[in-house]
């Protein structure tokens, strides 16, 4: 799990393939390491993403927090927060160049529990939405406990959680 501990899939991750994402190519851009090479966590995440059939890769690329890294996989590790959009754009280039799959920017949907990661997609033509909007963590912090499948929406644009006092 992110930051250590036992991996527990959220409702969103357990049911991702039952959403519109079930007919899409999928990938992950995370600031974490997914427990390291050959880990059970990586295997479980790849399976939850639909396997190599949906990701077109089983190579976990560590971009070492370099926002200008040339991505060569749909499984990206150690992406710099607030710069994940550049990894996603580079991933689209990889899909086109190496997988011969052209995905339009407007057909990409990115979901993250950190508002700044979502806001950084503004102006890219990519869609991004904050998830895990209900406060489920100690201290009222949004995120960290995972998203709900109901938050996986095919709504164009960039959107963050509405914070209510």
Residue pairs with C-beta under 8 A, 6 or more apart in sequence:
1 7
1 8
1 35
1 41
2 30
2 32
3 32
7 35
7 40
7 41
7 44
8 146
9 44
9 48
9 146
10 132
10 145
10 146
10 147
10 148
11 146
11 147
11 148
11 149
12 111
12 131
12 146
12 147
12 148
12 149
12 151
12 152
13 48
13 146
13 147
14 48
14 149
15 149
16 22
16 26
16 48
16 49
16 149
16 152
17 48
17 50
17 54
18 149
19 149
19 152
20 152
20 154
21 109
21 152
22 50
24 54
24 109
25 54
25 55
25 56
25 74
25 95
25 101
25 103
26 49
26 50
26 54
26 55
26 74
27 49
27 55
27 73
27 74
27 75
27 76
27 88
27 91
28 45
28 49
28 74
28 75
28 76
29 76
29 79
29 84
29 87
29 88
29 91
29 110
30 76
30 77
30 78
30 79
31 65
31 78
31 79
31 80
31 81
32 77
32 78
33 62
33 77
33 78
34 41
34 42
34 45
34 60
34 77
35 41
35 42
36 42
37 60
42 60
42 75
46 52
46 55
46 58
46 75
49 55
52 58
55 74
55 75
56 74
56 95
56 99
56 101
57 73
57 74
57 75
58 75
59 72
59 73
59 75
60 73
60 75
60 76
60 77
61 69
61 71
61 72
61 73
61 75
61 76
61 77
62 77
62 78
63 69
63 71
63 76
63 77
63 78
63 79
63 87
64 78
65 78
65 79
65 80
66 80
67 79
67 80
67 83
67 86
67 87
68 86
69 87
69 90
70 90
71 87
71 90
71 91
71 93
71 94
72 94
72 98
73 91
73 94
74 91
74 94
74 95
76 87
76 91
79 87
81 114
81 116
81 117
82 116
82 117
82 119
82 120
83 120
84 110
84 112
84 117
84 120
85 110
85 120
85 121
85 124
85 126
85 128
88 108
88 110
88 121
88 124
88 126
89 105
89 124
89 126
92 103
92 105
92 108
95 101
95 102
95 103
96 102
96 103
105 124
105 125
105 126
106 125
106 126
106 127
106 156
108 126
108 127
109 127
109 128
109 129
109 152
109 154
110 118
110 121
110 126
110 127
110 128
110 129
111 128
111 129
111 130
111 131
111 147
111 151
111 152
112 118
112 128
112 130
112 131
113 130
113 131
113 132
113 142
113 143
113 144
113 146
113 147
114 130
114 143
115 130
115 142
115 160
115 161
117 128
118 128
118 129
118 130
118 158
118 159
118 160
119 158
119 160
120 128
121 127
121 128
121 158
122 158
127 155
127 156
127 157
127 158
128 158
128 159
129 151
129 153
129 155
129 158
129 159
129 160
130 142
130 143
130 159
130 160
130 161
131 143
131 146
131 147
131 148
131 151
131 152
132 142
132 143
132 144
132 145
132 146
132 147
132 148
132 151
133 142
133 147
133 151
133 161
133 162
134 142
134 148
135 141
135 142
136 144
136 145
137 143
137 144
137 145
142 161
142 163
